[in-house]
């Protein structure tokens, strides 16, 4: 009964003061409608970028190639949202025309930084070693806000491309730095092995006719030195495996994969340009005579590009063969001395290959001897698997 009385009293209060509730509600509604009509529309374009896990095992180059995702995103963001890059984008798309002339360029750049929104997508992941779960970034969204829907979509797509391009350049630079570091460590270990082998030989020479009661001590010392040599050899093998793996990683990084010209078009590779010129030459030859200036000019360009592609393919083949020969020399040098016939023969073959590469490189100044990277992701993945399999066979 008391509960029903309270409800009736509450309803009577609402009836007596209904205008005190209705009038403020109507005012808030009208103000919201006016604001929505007066304020200009704001469009937002969003792209989602998935962060793929590193394919490099954790025991290989743990602290050099693999890094914290947050730190990498911050570094890439600083480059992409730099003052010079944003001014170039503003001028390219004609953004913020209503602010130019009224505000300095620094404030306009800061306004664009505020309009570019990056939000990470987190998820809970289990740690195999500790068994605990921790949050990790698996992707992030990149958005841009503006008044023109077409410009907003174009600028958002450009920022996504810039993030991908900068990430690719950053990975390539870190991989090359690690490659140079491993090369240096490999050289140091070889020098240490030479010193240990010299000490072992000197020890054997001095203790050939030593007293019998000291034979056990001599054997223990020799065994200790032998274990040191074997440990160094294992370290060298591990570094060689890392080097081969990193070479496979370098082969998957195509510097021109995300290269774009100022008008937004992707820059063609020499092979793509050759195919395009061939199609143009066939079409032009069907309508014009062979003596026409356009046909002659296009034919010269076609021959030049064809020669360049041919030289690139020859050099690519030679560099692959040279790389295989050098890996083979490294393997047999661990078993035989420099005077062994197989070692001498292989060194001569490598020297001849280097002379052929040098002579062929002089004919093409543009091409610097780097292997042309494939662009098909499936082909790249297969090539990496083949390299890894070959590494397992050799080790």
C-alpha angles and dihedrals in degrees: 000000000000090000092054090049091053091051092050091050090050092051091049090053090052092050093050094047101032093121090055088061100036099048097053090045092053091047092052091048093050092048091051091050092049092049092050090051097045100042115079117245117265119210125203128199118193132191126189120217118196117217109220120207119249114265091208111105116248093243091058117077092333100173100030108052101023113062140163112291092221093056092048092050091049092050093048091046092054090054097043094045095044119137096249093047093049093047089052091051092046092053093042096055098028094240127177095015090159090059099046113101093019100062132035118256091251092063091046090052090049089050090055091050088055091050091054107079124188117188122180121223110223131198137177115254130184120234110225096210101045098027091224126124124237135179118254136178112249098168143348136214123230116202137177127196127206147134100255112067094203093050091045091055093046094048092046091051090049092052091050090052091048092052092050093046094049091047090052092049091047093051092048092051093049092047092051091048090053091047091055091047092053091048089055093048090048091055092049093050091050090053091050091051091052090053093048092047089051091052091048092052092047091050093051091049095051096046103043094109098028125144115285094232089061095049093097091053091048092050091050092050092049091048090051092052090046090053090051090052092048091049091052091048090053090051091051091050090050091051092048089053090050091049093052091048092051091049087057089050091051090051089060094055112086109189093201096047093098099025113132132180124232092269092056098256122132115249111246122233118236091259092051090047090051092054091047093050091049091054091047092048092051092049093046094046090054092060104029135049121255090249093058112118093232092052092048092048093047091047092054091050091048092051092048094051091044090053091049093051091048092052090047092053093047092049092046090054092047094048092051091050091046091050092051092048092051092050090050091050090052091053098047092043088066090060104034137039125248090262094059112117093235092052092048092048093049093049090053091051091050091050091051091048091052091051091051091049092049092050093048093046091059089064092059115043095175095057110070099192098267117142114253107247120225118237100205107103093208091052091048092051092050092047091053092050091051091051091049091049092050089050091054090050094051094047 
